[in-house]
Amino acid sequence: MPDVVEELKKMSQKKGFENKNDFQQLLEKCKTIALSSADVEFLTELYSLAKKLYIRNTIMMSLVFCEDIDLKDFFFKAFKKERYLDMRLTAIRGYANYATEKEVEKLMSKFIEILMKRPENTPYNYQEYELIRSAFGLPYLVNRFGYACFIQAYAQEEKQYNAMPDAFKGHFTINEKGNYVQLRSPEETTKMLDEF
């Protein structure tokens, strides 16, 4: 099998590579393979250049598994760069591999502050909640680290999630490897949301 990252390097030289399905599918494989220092260097560079959220998010999800390579600064910068809470949480997950609890608390207090404002701005923010509460998100951080800030954030998210009407719940999740899992058919989801 050809080297995944070498193939990505070749593809990334072509115009419009971010929009190509084969590039995105190959990038997804980075979540399941052992990455070398050179691979990580390429992916962090690609992250800094990527315009598409999907590309940046997939790169971050791949790099959270590289605990033997110091990516503390990368994840700290990613937290500051990203605007969506699920992507910020992925950055925190990576950052927590190298940071102290006190350092993590600083980022989590900002995260919780933004989370608490979500119902005002986006009352039925079900997609972001599902990502945050998935096996890849806050439950993982609570189980692995047990920090009070993670427990507090999870309780806050669950409170907001449970306050939403049932029509917005349980359509999909993310598994422990960061892969999308459909829980309802697209037709069923559309029907429930339309009826609401």
Contacts in CASP RR format, 6 or more apart in sequence:
PFRMAT RR
TARGET T0000
AUTHOR 0000-0000-0000
METHOD contacts of the structure
MODEL  1
MPDVVEELKKMSQKKGFENKNDFQQLLEKCKTIALSSADVEFLTELYSLA
KKLYIRNTIMMSLVFCEDIDLKDFFFKAFKKERYLDMRLTAIRGYANYAT
EKEVEKLMSKFIEILMKRPENTPYNYQEYELIRSAFGLPYLVNRFGYACF
IQAYAQEEKQYNAMPDAFKGHFTINEKGNYVQLRSPEETTKMLDEF
4 26 0 8 1.000
4 29 0 8 1.000
4 30 0 8 1.000
4 33 0 8 1.000
5 30 0 8 1.000
5 35 0 8 1.000
5 36 0 8 1.000
5 38 0 8 1.000
5 39 0 8 1.000
5 42 0 8 1.000
5 43 0 8 1.000
7 26 0 8 1.000
8 23 0 8 1.000
8 26 0 8 1.000
8 27 0 8 1.000
8 30 0 8 1.000
8 42 0 8 1.000
8 46 0 8 1.000
9 42 0 8 1.000
11 17 0 8 1.000
11 20 0 8 1.000
11 22 0 8 1.000
11 23 0 8 1.000
11 26 0 8 1.000
12 23 0 8 1.000
12 46 0 8 1.000
14 20 0 8 1.000
17 23 0 8 1.000
18 50 0 8 1.000
18 51 0 8 1.000
18 52 0 8 1.000
18 55 0 8 1.000
19 52 0 8 1.000
24 54 0 8 1.000
24 55 0 8 1.000
24 58 0 8 1.000
27 55 0 8 1.000
27 58 0 8 1.000
27 59 0 8 1.000
27 62 0 8 1.000
28 58 0 8 1.000
28 179 0 8 1.000
30 39 0 8 1.000
30 43 0 8 1.000
30 58 0 8 1.000
30 59 0 8 1.000
30 62 0 8 1.000
31 58 0 8 1.000
31 61 0 8 1.000
31 62 0 8 1.000
31 65 0 8 1.000
31 177 0 8 1.000
31 178 0 8 1.000
31 179 0 8 1.000
32 177 0 8 1.000
35 43 0 8 1.000
35 62 0 8 1.000
35 63 0 8 1.000
35 65 0 8 1.000
35 66 0 8 1.000
35 69 0 8 1.000
37 69 0 8 1.000
40 63 0 8 1.000
40 66 0 8 1.000
40 69 0 8 1.000
40 71 0 8 1.000
43 59 0 8 1.000
43 62 0 8 1.000
43 63 0 8 1.000
44 59 0 8 1.000
44 63 0 8 1.000
44 71 0 8 1.000
44 74 0 8 1.000
46 55 0 8 1.000
46 59 0 8 1.000
47 55 0 8 1.000
47 56 0 8 1.000
47 59 0 8 1.000
47 60 0 8 1.000
47 74 0 8 1.000
47 78 0 8 1.000
50 56 0 8 1.000
50 59 0 8 1.000
53 84 0 8 1.000
53 87 0 8 1.000
56 78 0 8 1.000
56 82 0 8 1.000
56 87 0 8 1.000
57 86 0 8 1.000
57 87 0 8 1.000
57 90 0 8 1.000
60 75 0 8 1.000
60 78 0 8 1.000
60 87 0 8 1.000
60 90 0 8 1.000
60 91 0 8 1.000
60 94 0 8 1.000
61 90 0 8 1.000
61 136 0 8 1.000
61 178 0 8 1.000
63 71 0 8 1.000
63 74 0 8 1.000
63 75 0 8 1.000
63 94 0 8 1.000
64 90 0 8 1.000
64 93 0 8 1.000
64 94 0 8 1.000
64 97 0 8 1.000
67 97 0 8 1.000
70 98 0 8 1.000
71 94 0 8 1.000
71 97 0 8 1.000
71 98 0 8 1.000
72 95 0 8 1.000
72 97 0 8 1.000
72 98 0 8 1.000
72 99 0 8 1.000
75 91 0 8 1.000
75 92 0 8 1.000
75 94 0 8 1.000
75 95 0 8 1.000
75 97 0 8 1.000
75 98 0 8 1.000
76 91 0 8 1.000
76 95 0 8 1.000
76 99 0 8 1.000
76 107 0 8 1.000
78 87 0 8 1.000
78 90 0 8 1.000
78 91 0 8 1.000
79 88 0 8 1.000
79 91 0 8 1.000
79 92 0 8 1.000
79 95 0 8 1.000
79 107 0 8 1.000
82 88 0 8 1.000
82 91 0 8 1.000
84 128 0 8 1.000
85 111 0 8 1.000
85 114 0 8 1.000
85 115 0 8 1.000
85 118 0 8 1.000
85 128 0 8 1.000
85 131 0 8 1.000
85 132 0 8 1.000
86 128 0 8 1.000
86 131 0 8 1.000
86 132 0 8 1.000
88 107 0 8 1.000
88 111 0 8 1.000
88 114 0 8 1.000
89 111 0 8 1.000
89 131 0 8 1.000
89 132 0 8 1.000
89 137 0 8 1.000
89 138 0 8 1.000
89 141 0 8 1.000
90 136 0 8 1.000
90 137 0 8 1.000
91 107 0 8 1.000
92 104 0 8 1.000
92 107 0 8 1.000
92 108 0 8 1.000
92 111 0 8 1.000
92 141 0 8 1.000
93 136 0 8 1.000
93 137 0 8 1.000
93 140 0 8 1.000
93 141 0 8 1.000
95 103 0 8 1.000
95 104 0 8 1.000
95 107 0 8 1.000
96 104 0 8 1.000
96 141 0 8 1.000
96 144 0 8 1.000
96 145 0 8 1.000
96 147 0 8 1.000
101 145 0 8 1.000
101 147 0 8 1.000
101 149 0 8 1.000
104 145 0 8 1.000
104 147 0 8 1.000
104 149 0 8 1.000
105 147 0 8 1.000
105 149 0 8 1.000
108 147 0 8 1.000
108 149 0 8 1.000
108 150 0 8 1.000
108 152 0 8 1.000
108 153 0 8 1.000
109 149 0 8 1.000
111 153 0 8 1.000
112 149 0 8 1.000
112 152 0 8 1.000
112 153 0 8 1.000
112 156 0 8 1.000
115 132 0 8 1.000
115 153 0 8 1.000
115 156 0 8 1.000
115 157 0 8 1.000
115 160 0 8 1.000
116 156 0 8 1.000
116 160 0 8 1.000
118 125 0 8 1.000
118 128 0 8 1.000
118 160 0 8 1.000
119 125 0 8 1.000
119 160 0 8 1.000
119 163 0 8 1.000
122 128 0 8 1.000
123 164 0 8 1.000
124 164 0 8 1.000
124 165 0 8 1.000
124 168 0 8 1.000
125 160 0 8 1.000
126 161 0 8 1.000
126 164 0 8 1.000
126 168 0 8 1.000
126 169 0 8 1.000
126 170 0 8 1.000
126 171 0 8 1.000
129 157 0 8 1.000
129 160 0 8 1.000
129 161 0 8 1.000
129 164 0 8 1.000
130 170 0 8 1.000
130 171 0 8 1.000
130 172 0 8 1.000
130 173 0 8 1.000
130 174 0 8 1.000
131 137 0 8 1.000
131 174 0 8 1.000
132 138 0 8 1.000
132 157 0 8 1.000
133 139 0 8 1.000
133 154 0 8 1.000
133 157 0 8 1.000
133 158 0 8 1.000
133 161 0 8 1.000
134 173 0 8 1.000
134 174 0 8 1.000
134 175 0 8 1.000
134 178 0 8 1.000
135 173 0 8 1.000
135 174 0 8 1.000
135 175 0 8 1.000
135 176 0 8 1.000
136 174 0 8 1.000
136 175 0 8 1.000
136 176 0 8 1.000
136 177 0 8 1.000
136 178 0 8 1.000
137 174 0 8 1.000
138 150 0 8 1.000
138 153 0 8 1.000
138 154 0 8 1.000
138 157 0 8 1.000
139 154 0 8 1.000
140 176 0 8 1.000
141 147 0 8 1.000
141 150 0 8 1.000
141 154 0 8 1.000
142 150 0 8 1.000
142 151 0 8 1.000
142 154 0 8 1.000
161 169 0 8 1.000
165 196 0 8 1.000
167 192 0 8 1.000
167 193 0 8 1.000
167 195 0 8 1.000
167 196 0 8 1.000
168 193 0 8 1.000
168 196 0 8 1.000
170 183 0 8 1.000
170 184 0 8 1.000
171 182 0 8 1.000
171 183 0 8 1.000
171 184 0 8 1.000
171 189 0 8 1.000
171 192 0 8 1.000
172 180 0 8 1.000
172 181 0 8 1.000
172 182 0 8 1.000
172 183 0 8 1.000
172 184 0 8 1.000
173 181 0 8 1.000
173 183 0 8 1.000
174 180 0 8 1.000
174 181 0 8 1.000
175 181 0 8 1.000
184 192 0 8 1.000
END
